[in-house]
């Protein structure tokens, strides 16, 4: 059963109706979108760093890693979409229902670390792109990226469909930019094809390969995809669910293959332009930008920088949505989107600024690659629960994954875990051979043991843990109304008036909620300069005029045999309404909403939301 309060991305849940569309391409277009938002995470600036290093240092040798990563992504993102479509919950919600609280808290922290690492790559990538185009220092570029908080806020208010179109537009910029550069570079396709044969020349290649996998198969994308597919309203029947799975499979395949071609384009470009010309030392984004004119002309570096900014901007939007899903799914905690975005961005900006200021700009690309390795280390903790959930016949019913898919999924999980363990071992052994302090060594051992035990617990939990009773697929939620509903009676109803033509409507709604003995408290806030400065001592023209109008309203209600009183507040609108409501022991508040969005909402303030969060009583919002 899907609880209303547990709807994933509730503000856009089932807002795109696919049931009214025609057949064929019209139906397919109604499902198009979620996978494209996912795909931007597969071509973000973190990918650029690993792809450039792989191509410039090892030529086409690591092409097979990109292909393998793409196949992994296709499989795992398909499982994520299946979970969201069939069960109507996202991965974070599924984890919360399946695991104990302390396990969920740990998984939540891991997910947030993964999102912060991803956002770190996006911050650095966009900052480098801004620097390449404008010449600004990297520190300023990092600081400027905080402004995209407002862009995300604006896009969220436009609706899911418009956000998807915006993201697809950014993807097009990245893809077209690299298509033009590949045409300039003219790689030998036979040599590119040879790179699809698996090989790892040395340990550095292994490190970059793991970074490529971490940059491609991202844990936060598994959370995100299971939620985004729920923005489509589908028929909750076996036929409707099968149809949704079919069209999402098409959407997934097209979007992720575009992402693969972009990543392959970056690696091929680096291999053709740098490795083949003896410039294997070009392993950083800024070096690539500086040398591109020598090989491809003056247009190439501009396209390179523009694509870098577009990739970072598109990825940062999806990263924020993933953060919202993770926080709400694990903690049932909702905060304003701009606050969530600001927190996520600060978690990325602070370490980026510290590295740039302390270590210098030359360490930016190393930090990019490290962020992708961190992502890879988190993968097992998202992939394994996902495989368990879509393999559970009791909760998935006829939509349980087939044995061949299950085997492939576990093989992918095994490869990811093996690569991560080998990375940790190879990275730790040299450290223990040095004369480093004992305490960090002990801490490293404890963390390694903790991660290993947690991973084993998650793997074997369905077989040894106490499972909650699973719920099969439901066409409609269960109805369990109490036989005797307690109908509330409101003794005191407050009405927040703005002394305009809207007051009549507000009063009508308030009277509609009351009974014969209900007491109506009329509230108006004086916001003149004198009122804000002097408070209730204010005696300017506006204050006197508002007192007169309040008396008129009160007398008119009393003429209707309604009990009423009027109160004026002074200064901050939201705070004063809350104060007057609490001081008069109000049972219900009736307030108006003007429907401001975007910039207007920022300018005029979100009075209704602020008041609603501060009060524990029912608040009736009347659209004016």
Rosetta blueprint (number, residue, H / E / L):
1 X L
2 X L
3 X L
4 X H
5 X H
6 X H
7 X L
8 X L
9 X L
10 X L
11 X L
12 X L
13 X L
14 X L
15 X L
16 X E
17 X E
18 X L
19 X L
20 X L
21 X L
22 X L
23 X L
24 X L
25 X H
26 X H
27 X H
28 X H
29 X H
30 X H
31 X H
32 X L
33 X L
34 X H
35 X H
36 X H
37 X H
38 X H
39 X H
40 X H
41 X H
42 X H
43 X L
44 X L
45 X H
46 X H
47 X H
48 X H
49 X H
50 X H
51 X H
52 X H
53 X H
54 X H
55 X H
56 X H
57 X H
58 X H
59 X L
60 X L
61 X L
62 X L
63 X H
64 X H
65 X H
66 X H
67 X H
68 X H
69 X H
70 X H
71 X H
72 X H
73 X H
74 X H
75 X H
76 X H
77 X H
78 X H
79 X H
80 X H
81 X H
82 X H
83 X H
84 X H
85 X H
86 X H
87 X H
88 X L
89 X L
90 X L
91 X H
92 X H
93 X H
94 X H
95 X H
96 X H
97 X H
98 X H
99 X L
100 X L
101 X H
102 X H
103 X H
104 X H
105 X H
106 X H
107 X H
108 X H
109 X H
110 X H
111 X H
112 X H
113 X H
114 X H
115 X H
116 X H
117 X H
118 X H
119 X H
120 X H
121 X H
122 X H
123 X H
124 X H
125 X H
126 X H
127 X H
128 X H
129 X H
130 X H
131 X H
132 X H
133 X H
134 X H
135 X L
136 X L
137 X L
138 X H
139 X H
140 X H
141 X H
142 X H
143 X H
144 X H
145 X H
146 X H
147 X H
148 X H
149 X H
150 X H
151 X H
152 X H
153 X H
154 X H
155 X H
156 X H
157 X H
158 X H
159 X L
160 X H
161 X H
162 X H
163 X H
164 X H
165 X H
166 X H
167 X H
168 X H
169 X H
170 X H
171 X H
172 X H
173 X H
174 X H
175 X H
176 X H
177 X H
178 X H
179 X H
180 X H
181 X H
182 X H
183 X H
184 X H
185 X H
186 X L
187 X L
188 X L
189 X H
190 X H
191 X H
192 X H
193 X H
194 X H
195 X L
196 X L
197 X L
198 X L
199 X L
200 X L
201 X L
202 X L
203 X H
204 X H
205 X H
206 X H
207 X H
208 X H
209 X H
210 X H
211 X H
212 X H
213 X H
214 X H
215 X H
216 X H
217 X L
218 X L
219 X H
220 X H
221 X H
222 X H
223 X H
224 X H
225 X H
226 X H
227 X H
228 X H
229 X H
230 X H
231 X H
232 X E
233 X E
234 X L
235 X L
236 X L
237 X L
238 X H
239 X H
240 X H
241 X H
242 X H
243 X H
244 X H
245 X H
246 X H
247 X H
248 X H
249 X H
250 X H
251 X H
252 X H
253 X H
254 X H
255 X H
256 X H
257 X H
258 X H
259 X H
260 X H
261 X H
262 X H
263 X H
264 X H
265 X H
266 X H
267 X H
268 X H
269 X H
270 X H
271 X H
272 X H
273 X H
274 X L
275 X H
276 X H
277 X H
278 X L
279 X L
280 X L
281 X L
282 X L
283 X L
284 X L
285 X H
286 X H
287 X H
288 X H
289 X H
290 X H
291 X H
292 X H
293 X H
294 X H
295 X H
296 X H
297 X L
298 X H
299 X H
300 X H
301 X H
302 X H
303 X H
304 X H
305 X H
306 X H
307 X H
308 X H
309 X H
310 X H
311 X H
312 X H
313 X H
314 X H
315 X H
316 X H
317 X H
318 X H
319 X H
320 X H
321 X H
322 X H
323 X H
324 X H
325 X H
326 X H
327 X H
328 X H
329 X H
330 X H
331 X H
332 X L
333 X L
334 X L
335 X L
336 X L
337 X H
338 X H
339 X H
340 X H
341 X H
342 X H
343 X H
344 X H
345 X H
346 X H
347 X H
348 X H
349 X H
350 X H
351 X H
352 X H
353 X H
354 X H
355 X H
356 X H
357 X H
358 X H
359 X L
360 X L
361 X H
362 X H
363 X H
364 X H
365 X H
366 X H
367 X H
368 X H
369 X H
370 X H
371 X H
372 X H
373 X H
374 X H
375 X H
376 X H
377 X H
378 X H
379 X L
380 X H
381 X H
382 X H
383 X H
384 X H
385 X H
386 X H
387 X H
388 X H
389 X H
390 X H
391 X H
392 X L
393 X H
394 X H
395 X H
396 X H
397 X H
398 X H
399 X H
400 X L
401 X L
402 X L
403 X H
404 X H
405 X H
406 X H
407 X H
408 X H
409 X H
410 X H
411 X H
412 X H
413 X H
414 X H
415 X H
416 X H
417 X H
418 X H
419 X H
420 X H
421 X H
422 X H
423 X H
424 X H
425 X H
426 X H
427 X H
428 X H
429 X H
430 X H
431 X H
432 X H
433 X L
434 X L
435 X L
436 X L
437 X L
438 X H
439 X H
440 X H
441 X H
442 X H
443 X H
444 X H
445 X H
446 X H
447 X H
448 X H
449 X H
450 X H
451 X H
452 X H
453 X H
454 X H
455 X H
456 X H
457 X H
458 X H
459 X H
460 X H
461 X H
462 X H
463 X H
464 X H
465 X L
466 X L
467 X L
468 X L
469 X L
470 X L
471 X L
472 X L
473 X L
474 X L
475 X L
476 X L
477 X L
478 X L
479 X L
480 X L
481 X L
482 X L
483 X L
484 X L
485 X L
486 X L
487 X L
488 X L
489 X L
490 X L
491 X L
492 X E
493 X E
494 X E
495 X E
496 X E
497 X L
498 X L
499 X L
500 X L
501 X L
502 X L
503 X H
504 X H
505 X H
506 X H
507 X H
508 X H
509 X H
510 X H
511 X H
512 X H
513 X H
514 X L
515 X L
516 X L
517 X L
518 X L
519 X E
520 X E
521 X E
522 X E
523 X E
524 X E
525 X E
526 X E
527 X L
528 X L
529 X H
530 X H
531 X H
532 X H
533 X H
534 X H
535 X H
536 X H
537 X H
538 X L
539 X L
540 X L
541 X H
542 X H
543 X H
544 X H
545 X H
546 X H
547 X H
548 X H
549 X H
550 X H
551 X H
552 X H
553 X H
554 X H
555 X H
556 X H
557 X H
558 X H
559 X H
560 X L
561 X L
562 X L
563 X E
564 X E
565 X E
566 X E
567 X E
568 X E
569 X E
570 X E
571 X L
572 X L
573 X H
574 X H
575 X H
576 X H
577 X H
578 X H
579 X H
580 X H
581 X H
582 X H
583 X H
584 X L
585 X L
586 X L
587 X L
588 X E
589 X E
590 X E
591 X E
592 X E
593 X E
594 X L
595 X L
596 X L
597 X L
598 X H
599 X H
600 X H
601 X H
602 X H
603 X H
604 X H
605 X L
606 X L
607 X H
608 X H
609 X H
610 X H
611 X H
612 X H
613 X H
614 X H
615 X L
616 X L
617 X L
618 X E
619 X E
620 X E
621 X E
622 X E
623 X E
624 X L
